[in-house]
Amino acid sequence: MSHTEGRYQQDLGFTDGEIFCGPGDIVWDVAAQGVIARTAAGQWTVNHPAAANTTNYAVNLTTAILRRLGFFEDLQEQFGGTGISGSAQQQFYRPDQSAGMSTGQQITPRTTFKIKGFKLTEYDIIYSIGTANLTGHTTRVDQTQYLNGLAPVTTSVLASGANGLATAFTAQPYVTTVTLPAAQQIYRTLSDLALWIEVQVVAAATSVYNLIGIDCDIEFNYN
């Protein structure tokens, strides 16, 4: 099927995508250690009851994106290969990319499809700690692909670690930015794939922990 001018507008990904995953998107592994509550007008949190315990909170970013968009890729250009360095036609409405138009690309034939999908680059964890310091506070990112009749294939995207997360209690919420390694800032294009962001909280007996949300910065190309 031939390409159209409209199709070329998104040969390059848009880097300003943002998905805020709030309490309705967050799951946790111990039912008694998470309660969704209204703390004030316009403020909802997942509250960790004060107790000495360990809880894993998580967001499936793939599900969060599908829930908001309703679909991934237009079937006309399903996920492709590595693509070529630029479009075979000028990319109108993208003045920020105009420098690449001087390479004679108008007469360069397309050899492969452009990559389509989403790319997680970094995420902000928004949380508060009250009364007593946490014993531990870590985050990780993992990609899992499901294949018929085979064991799930899980790949580490960001190794589990503090990654800048605080443990000290304070009066106001923290906003901690976690950046993925450069080698993992790639398009996620496989079918039947889940991208999980996890936060592990190891609380002291009187620690009060509230997870407000995880704000994800993504690059996307769905046109």
Buried (B, 14 or more C-beta within 10 A) or exposed (E): EEBEEEBBBBBBBBEEBEBBBBBEBBBBEEEEBBBEEEEEEEEBBBBBBBEEBEBBBBBBBBBBBEEEEEEBBEEEBEBBEEBBEBBBBBBEEBEEBEEBBEEEBEEBEBEEBBBBBBBBBEBBBBBBBEEBBBBEBBBBBBBBBEEEEEEEEEEEBBEEEEBEBBBEBEEEEBEBEBBBEEEBBBBBBBEEBBBBBBBBBBBBEEBBBBBBBBBBBBBBBBB
